[in-house]
Amino acid sequence: MNVDSITITNQKNTDDLQKLKQLSKDFEAIFIDIMLKTMKIGEDSTLGNSAENSIYQSMYQNALANQIANTSSFGIASLAFNALKKTVEDAKAPKIQKPIPLNQNNYIPFKVNLPKDILDTVKKASAAFKVPEKLILSVIKAESNFNTNAISPKGAMGLMQLMPETAQSLGVTNAFDPVQNIMAGTKYLSNLIQNLQSVPLALAAYNAGLGNVKKFDGIPPFKETVQYIQKVISYYEKA
């Protein structure tokens, strides 16, 4: 069976599977080439053992091997293709998720008298990065409960719980400084919203990392992340 006769039904993997077909044919051609050389097919004794004859024989055997692989075929390419096809499809197949409810309003609304400098910074960050003040405050409530000195077990710091590498990438020199923390955290959240075009997905990335959102092609099925999104949205709706 010639590998070209195999129909590709998975449209999402067409390019990769076509490349796999070609690689399978190339593999078969190499195999046939080795076989022909072992059988000494294509050698011309009239030319002797000169370098020119060796080059000619090698070129002839290689061309013959490619011709056989591309026409009649020994079926090796088909076997290789079918063996690797599932690996290619699985690598690209999106992971299926069950719908995750996000509007569970079972969190007590926050009412706290915040210092004027924090409220002013939230207002400034909102204007600078186009993120609603209520959303920034909701994230701070869920992240640190407005504790400027909060440190998580994983090392996240301050009001918006910036990880050290995130803080560094955003130019933060003191993550426990409310102004630096809020401005940087809001900028990071804004970038995620613009990147993902979805507030729930941005919140998921803020909590679990952008890599996990892309890996699961949506909200990662982590209990902590789902509860975090529910918290923030609930706070936002009740604020």
Order of alpha helices (4+ residues) and beta strands (2+ residues): alpha-alpha-alpha-alpha-alpha-alpha-alpha-alpha-alpha-alpha
